[in-house]
């Protein structure tokens, strides 16, 4: 069952306000736990972790900036 437009708007707000900061803290802690890496590899890890959160949640954010398709 696909999410309605209103549900996707609510979930996207919750994800961006609560989930993304929590994910950022976890990602920074994950990189800090690893042994000392060259700066370039550390940068690559941050880029990968910084974009990886969006792919599983792509369906939630699709069409959020547009008008409500269910409204008349």
N, C-alpha and C positions, 0 to 999 in steps of 0.2 A: 504494500500500500504506500503510494508516494505521499510525501508531506504536502500539506496545503501551503499556500503562499504565506499566510500569517504564521504558521508554525515554522516555516523556514526562516522568516524574518526574526522570530523570537530566538530560535536556535543559533542563528548567525550572530546575534547580539551577545548571547551568553558565551558562545565560543570565543568571540573577539575580546570581550571584557574580562572573562574569568579564565577560560581555557588557554588562551594564547600566552598570557603572562606566566601561568603555571608551567606551560610547556617550555617557555624560554628559560625559566629558572632550572628546570630539569635538564635541558640541553647544556646549559653552561656548567652545571655540576657534573654531568657526564663527561664533558671534555676535560674538566679539572681533575677528575679521578684518574684519567689515563696518564701513563708516564709521559714525561716531557717529549713533545713532538716538535719537529721543525715548524716554524711559523707558517710556512706555506701549507703544510698538511693540516695544521690547526685551522687555518682560514678555509680550506676546502671542506673540512668537517662542519664548520659553522654554516657555510653556504648550503650544504646538503641538509643539515638539520633545520635550517631556516626555511627551506622550501618543502621539506618532506611532510609537514603537518597539513599542507593545503590539499594534497592529492586525495587522501581518503575522504576529505570533507568537501570536495568540489561540488557535489550534488546539492549541498545545503546552500551554497553561495550563488548558484546559478540563477540569474534573473532577479536578484534581490533589488538591484538599483532601478528596475523598471516599474512601471505602474502595475497595480494588482490586476492580473488577467481575469480574475473571477468577479471583479467589481463591474457593475453595469453603468 
